[in-house]
């Protein structure tokens, strides 16, 4: 039922047009954008949701989109594959546009970023020599370390530089020095894994073009994790010249879990690069049920597909992508930085350290806590949650992710509550 999609996309376009230039006024957001989230707002009435950097708010249209995918099943049974495959193609095209990818088939649906990494690792004919940072998210970090432990790859992990006691700027957080990573990219390295924005601290890794260029100079490939950048800021993976990228809809794309992707640079698709981590949907003629030996794979990115996919994921991700496309990543970035800066200033007025809202940070604010066995950041997040303020913690970092629906009142309330929690814990 394409009219459902058109109606939702048009609603997002109208809402975006009524906002005017960013940063956006709270009242205009309340009038034009908030109605798209009525179910979420009803469920969180009286609470302040400041974990948009973790799990993005779902639009009302998301439920209708998933129902559309189910309706095809009810109505057509096996014939539903026409609708399901059509939506998958449309989903890949939407992601490709956000990434700046030259081809839609360069985007391969995956159920997780980790699944994308495994496919890349499985494209090497021998155990690859991998350089990664100590700031990668657990899904990638765990795979790399376990493959290394079992001899499936050789791993060099570049540690983050430790925080400096008493610092009230970026030095208060664990920090990746890009020079450390560049120095490790030497001849013999096969793959470099690096995030555009580090998940724990919000650091925006500087010098990514230099990292890619250095890797290519020694014949290494680069995989960039864009999970904490895509949808929150402009991303141009083709201009960066990265070989691979992984990301997903869980956070800023508002698509929930399971709607992830792997990007493969078209030059590698044209060169016939293959992965062992594949399945029957990667066959050239999957529904002919022929078994040529060796197998005949589909052209381009379709040859990197797996077995029977989770068909509802593209429907689930559709409304969130429509809103991001309507608002525009550049405008979202301007608004995000303004709200972060407001929160940082409010927290600092209470005598606490907070980082965010600047060009070198991602889309969330971090309040550093001493890294102690008592896990004070997690305890602070739990105390705030009891007051109806939803944040989260990753190690020594308390994280707040305001989005365009986070009001000035919610920001002031969160800062005040955090100060009370910290002062209460200090007594």
Secondary structure, 3 states (H helix, E strand, C coil): CHHHHHHHHHHHHHHHHHHCCCCCCHHHHHHHCHHHHHHHHHHCCCCEECECCCCCCCCHHHHHHHHHHHHHHHHHHHHHHHHHHHHHHHHHHHHHHHHCCCCHHHEEEECCHHHHHHHHHCCCCCCCEEEEECCCCHHHHHHHHHHHHCCCCEEEEECCECCCCCCCCHHHCCECCHHHHHHHCCCCCCEEEEECECCCCCEECCCHHHHHHHHHHCCCEEEEECCCCECCECCCHHHHCCCEEEEECCCCCCCCCCCEEEEECHHHHHCCCCCCCCCHHHECCHHHCCCCCCCCECCHHHHHCCCCCCCCHHHHHHHHHHHHHHHCHHHHHHHHHHHHHHHHHHHHCCCCCCECCCCCECCCEEEECCCCCCCHHHHHHHHHHCCCEECEEECCEEEEECCCCCCHHHHHHHHHHHHHHHHHHHC
